[in-house]
Amino acid sequence: MKKFGYIAITPCTWLVVVSVVAAVIGSRVLPNVWGAENGPLEVTQAIILLCTCLVALSSRYYGVGTLAQRKLWVWTMPVWLLMSGRELSWGRVFYTNQAGDIVQLSDLWYGAYVHPTVAVIVMLTIWGLVKTGVISQMMNWLKYGGIPLVEVVVMLIAIVIAGFVEHGSGGMFGVREELYEELAEWVSYITAFFLMIELGFNKKIQPSQEARKYKRLTNYVAR
């Protein structure tokens, strides 16, 4: 692994680059139907998010970070599960009407409970993240750890592109709009998957405990 300041270049970084290239190629060669609701890309996205959830759970028991860090990853699990549920339209994809179309959420027996349940889960997740010290853990990582900056930047750019294509493009991409949006979301999710692997299992980017101890010692001596 190479480090340039806070930038950590790892095998996962190269896999992210390959994923971006694959998405660019896919935007040129894949048929439009791949971007449709309940299409191959949406199904793949849901699978990726579920795998990310499993990585977060595995990092709690088999990860290389401190106990506090590993507990923090557990509290990211509801995020991945909710995002996966969203990609599956909260289960609507498993129900069709007589015409073969996906039913509306309001037509499902549990439809009225979805958004309140999501709101409760979001609040509990925020509480759990705060309780496990998400802010202090992030600051600690910025000070003493290696930052997979490529993954972070790619994920943010992909999220922005997906949002723009869906809400701000004004139809400029025509019949390819859904495909472009889903490909951008796919990049953001696969990048999050690799980022979760990095944070949970890559020893070389973990915050340096020696550096923290040295700083505490120097602060104590300075007093």
Summary of the structure (lengths in Angstrom):
residues: 223
radius of gyration: 20.2
end to end distance: 37.5
largest distance: 76.2
contacts: 656
relative contact order: 0.19
helix: 77%
strand: 4%
